[in-house]
Amino acid sequence: MGFSTDAIHAGQEPERATGALITPIFMTTTYAQEELGINKGYEYGRRDNLTRAALEKNIAVLENGKYGIAFSSGLAAISAVIHLVKAGEHVIVTDNVYGGTYRLFEKIMTGFNLQFSWVDVSSLENVSSAIKENTRMVYIETPSNPTLNITDIRSTAELCKKNNLICAVDNTFMSPYFQKPLNMNADIVVHSSTKYLNGHSDVIGGIVITNDKDTNKKLKFIQNAVGAVPSPFDCWLTLRSTKTLALRMKQHNENAVQIADFLKNQNYVKHVYYPGLKSHPGYELAKKQMTGFGGIISVDFGEEETARRFIKKCKIFTLAESLGGVESLMSHPATMSHASVPPERREKMGITNSLIRLSVGIEDIEDLLGDIDQAVQ
Ligand SMILES: *Cc1c(COP(=O)(O)O)cnc(C)c1O
């Protein structure tokens, strides 16, 4: 089936009792058991919920995966993934990783004796030379946040296979519409569904997808044992959202391409980070492994004053954390998403005080360009 057909139908059948077309919100914490030891396969809401199961199936199909395991936030999903690694083991991570992931790994998981190497994984040699005897996982994020570095998923996954390592990919920025890491032999895909998957800035959620039966079993166990499950209502909203994922992603991409093109020609702009620009170091690779460039653009204005003025004067672009919603947002990574990253690491990553990240929404392009133009006058 095509992507949109799957998005609209996968995991969703008319409800058995009434024929209700839309998957109901099963608001129940428990299930009646007929006799001791006899039930319908459902016992307790933390472990099983039908609305959640429909969402898990739906997104798994979109990622071309067999299993989906949903969580109450993207970080809960990432936390479940890192629980696959045990004390004394080592993980190689994109040095440009989402700030919250850095915080979870470096400030929490090191306390459980997990070891991390922060590596520029856009070079395969760097990954290769970081592998140690106790390495268990390579965790990548591509495009990365906020400078949109591109990592070769296929060759990283191949290197992982050779060395018996788990290859995990955070696919939040692309969504399965533009990038399918499992098709490139990654073992695990993780999403903050808070972003494009839900896309309406009203649900915090996360999901992990895999093709491996054993990994799924472990993750299901972690989901139930650790307990960061999403509410049935949140699952229902996200399931409603994935139906329009293709339409939304097309428009995010179309608008972002035009905005990046516009910005790169302005003399008040020092640098535009967007994988759809030929000047982007990851452009060729992006064209190969993605079917679109996405809706995130980072702009370095060179002068902090210009960045401040831009933030102050924009009317449609709203200053706010997060990304991937239908409305256009902007953020200041140095003081917002990446505030927990030490300043010297930030500087190395290109996260200057004059850098602004745009999450381009699906409003009319003329209005978005007009907003940017008036903001810098
Ligand atoms: C937002 C985000 C996360 C964290 O997800 P939450 O839903 O906020 O917990 C992880 N990875 C990326 C790339 C993100 O953008």
The ligand as a MOL file (V3000), in Angstrom:
LIG
                    3D

  0  0  0     0  0            999 V3000
M  V30 BEGIN CTAB
M  V30 COUNTS 15 15 0 0 0
M  V30 BEGIN ATOM
M  V30 1 C 11.8820 16.6240 21.1390 0
M  V30 2 C 12.8890 15.6050 20.7870 0
M  V30 3 C 13.1520 14.5320 21.6440 0
M  V30 4 C 12.4860 14.4030 23.0070 0
M  V30 5 O 11.1360 14.1340 22.8950 0
M  V30 6 P 10.0270 14.5710 23.9890 0
M  V30 7 O 8.7620 14.1090 23.3770 0
M  V30 8 O 10.1250 16.0530 24.1480 0
M  V30 9 O 10.3650 13.8500 25.2480 0
M  V30 10 C 14.0590 13.5900 21.2220 0
M  V30 11 N 14.6970 13.6840 20.0420 0
M  V30 12 C 14.4770 14.7150 19.1950 0
M  V30 13 C 15.2130 14.7750 17.9040 0
M  V30 14 C 13.5690 15.7090 19.5410 0
M  V30 15 O 13.3790 16.7410 18.7070 0
M  V30 END ATOM
M  V30 BEGIN BOND
M  V30 1 1 1 2
M  V30 2 1 2 3
M  V30 3 2 2 14
M  V30 4 1 3 4
M  V30 5 2 3 10
M  V30 6 1 4 5
M  V30 7 1 5 6
M  V30 8 2 6 7
M  V30 9 1 6 8
M  V30 10 1 6 9
M  V30 11 1 10 11
M  V30 12 2 11 12
M  V30 13 1 12 13
M  V30 14 1 12 14
M  V30 15 1 14 15
M  V30 END BOND
M  V30 END CTAB
M  END
